[in-house]
Amino acid sequence: MDFGSLYTKLKVFSGECLRVFKVTKKPTSLEFKTIVKVSALGIAAIGLIGFALFMIKELIS
């Protein structure tokens, strides 16, 4: 294993991580609440679809 190439890969990766951290920002309270609401609605929708499919499977069996 070539440690030079490993070092180069780690250096490039850490540089990319730093670039991402510089671009990102902490969400405002309104943005955070919106994200939570949308995520909750998505989880509920997936749960309802799964429950409906389960009930249909049970009624058919």
C-alpha angles and dihedrals in degrees: 000000000000110000091193093064091043090053091048092050092049091048092051092046093050090049091053091048091052091050091053092048091051092052098046123082137192111266119244119246091258092050091049093049091049092051091049092050094048091047092049091050091050093050091047092050092050090047093051092049091050092048092049091050090048092051092048090050091050093049092050095047 
